Amino acid sequence: MVPRQARQVTKKPLCSQVANTLRSQILSGELGGVMPPEAALQRDFGVSRSVVRQALEVL
């Protein structure tokens, strides 16, 4: 998993960056069909719980 790529400097909101990365991982099968818990996503992406929740809402 390469979650830190979501933290690259772009003009997109952080939640959109996380959502896009998760979407790519889902479509590629990298997540193995199971969404990790919010706490794991927070840790892996280095973002707050609210950012993770917003990203999941986007999906």
C-alpha positions in Angstrom: 0.0 0.0 0.0 1.3 3.5 -0.9 -1.0 5.7 1.1 1.4 8.5 1.6 0.9 9.5 -2.0 -2.4 11.0 -0.8 -0.4 13.6 1.0 1.3 15.0 -2.1 0.9 18.7 -2.5 -2.1 19.3 -4.8 -5.0 21.6 -5.1 -7.5 18.8 -4.3 -8.9 18.6 -0.8 -7.2 16.0 1.3 -10.3 13.9 1.6 -10.5 13.7 -2.2 -6.9 12.6 -2.4 -7.5 9.9 0.2 -10.7 8.8 -1.6 -8.9 8.6 -5.0 -6.1 6.5 -3.5 -8.6 4.2 -1.8 -10.6 3.9 -5.1 -7.5 2.9 -7.0 -6.6 0.3 -4.3 -10.1 -1.1 -4.4 -10.2 -1.4 -8.2 -6.8 -3.0 -8.3 -7.7 -5.5 -5.6 -4.9 -4.2 -3.4 -7.2 -4.1 -0.4 -8.2 -7.8 -0.8 -11.9 -7.0 -0.8 -11.9 -5.7 2.8 -11.9 -2.0 3.8 -9.4 -1.5 6.6 -10.8 0.1 9.8 -10.9 3.9 10.1 -8.0 3.8 12.7 -5.8 1.9 10.2 -6.6 4.3 7.4 -5.8 7.3 9.7 -2.5 5.8 10.6 -1.6 4.7 7.0 -2.6 8.0 5.4 -1.4 10.2 8.3 -4.7 12.1 8.4 -7.4 12.8 10.9 -10.5 10.7 11.5 -12.7 13.4 9.9 -10.7 13.3 6.7 -11.0 9.5 6.6 -14.8 9.7 7.2 -15.2 12.3 4.4 -13.1 10.2 2.0 -15.3 7.2 2.8 -18.4 9.2 2.2 -17.1 10.2 -1.2 -16.7 6.6 -2.1 
